[in-house]
Amino acid sequence: MGRVAVYGAYGHTGRFVVAELRERGHVPLLLGRDREKLLAVAQPDLEVRPAAVDDPAALDRALAGADAVINCAGPVATTAAPLIEAALRAGIPYVDVAAEIEANADTFAHFAERAGENVVVPAMAFFGGLGDLLVTAAMGDWTAADEVHLAYGLSSWHPTAGTLAAGAVSRQRRDDRRVRYTGGRLEYHDDALPTLEWEFPAPLGSQDVIGEFSMADIVTVPTHLDVPEVRTYMTAKAAADLAAPGAAAPAAVDERGRSAQTFVVDVVVRRGAEERRISAAGQDIYAISAPLAVEAVARILSGRTRATGVVSAGAAFDAPDFLRALAPHLSVSQPALCR
């Protein structure tokens, strides 16, 4: 078991990650910018190491003796680069839970060569990581496909403060334009997003969805799979929740601190006339990011990776095996692969 630094340990997702690490026998080190907030969430046996991301020496001290670091502090556009730099200096793997499209693209662009034999896995969370694992599993023995479609069936979406802050940074970076992955590249545009109908697996069934509701998957999937079109969809109700003024934060409804939100991620991969499909269902998009990130760290520390450098989840890990490991948190269904 390893000593795993969690930056942003007092945040909503960070607290889930700390709990998951403890449950699996790892020793979390609590890192973040605010010492008082760290102390407020720390258990007596956990070490608190405050460090600001603009203080490299403090980050080096905070990562001393750590076997890996998980970055849960947003906006990741601000925290990723300094923490990756510190992880590379310390010679330890870095994992984050970023949903920010531009921040993830920056990680691949800026650190692909410098990472060397270190392992850097961005977007190891509900958005980006889970979708990439599902797409990779659905592809199976295919080395290329014409289209990937990811539909997010969220029952609701009560965003955290971090989600709202990260969204604001992303909108500012792209001058309020929208982004999609088409023709083998990211494309920025001002087109209105269409409302479509998506047939989710039972019991969710047919739902109105917002087309081209792009998330981190449009960055992670194309980094290792030969797919020129990656299209994403979000249930219209969840999109409306996210956009509502004064949207309420998630409220815990069980002993694990999860909200009542449920989700289905439905993936369709097409190659010519053939189609492959896979879906996953669970509870609370923030809570599920914890087992995703912690399982990734456990596999990296035990040498169960397929690649080094800056890699997405599907490139770094055996996707079907990784999804099976999430069985306590996630149900995965893969019907007949081809038609």
Salt bridges, closest charged atoms under 4 A:
GLU20 OE1 - ARG256 NH2 3.69
GLU20 OE2 - HIS329 NE2 3.70
GLU23 OE1 - ARG256 NH1 3.58
ASP45 OD1 - ARG22 NH1 3.07
GLU47 OE1 - ARG3 NH2 3.88
GLU47 OE2 - ARG49 NE 2.92
ASP60 OD1 - ARG89 NH2 2.88
GLU85 OE1 - ARG114 NH2 2.65
GLU102 OE2 - ARG174 NE 2.93
ASP106 OD2 - ARG173 NH2 2.90
ASP132 OD1 - HIS224 NE2 2.83
ASP141 OD1 - ARG276 NH1 2.98
GLU147 OE1 - HIS149 NE2 2.79
GLU147 OE2 - ARG231 NH1 3.87
GLU147 OE1 - ARG270 NH1 3.65
GLU187 OE2 - ARG180 NE 2.69
GLU187 OE1 - ARG185 NH2 3.89
ASP191 OD2 - ARG180 NH2 3.23
ASP191 OD2 - HIS189 ND1 3.82
GLU212 OE1 - ARG180 NH1 3.05
GLU212 OE1 - HIS189 NE2 3.61
GLU229 OE1 - ARG231 NH2 3.55
ASP241 OD2 - LYS237 NZ 3.54
ASP254 OD2 - ARG258 NE 2.74
ASP266 OD2 - ARG277 NH2 2.34
GLU274 OE1 - ARG271 NH2 2.94
GLU275 OE1 - ARG270 NE 3.10
GLU275 OE1 - ARG339 NH2 3.38
GLU295 OE1 - ARG24 NH1 2.69
GLU295 OE2 - ARG299 NE 2.56
ASP318 OD2 - ARG306 NH2 3.49
ASP321 OD2 - ARG299 NH1 2.91
ASP321 OD1 - ARG324 NH2 3.65
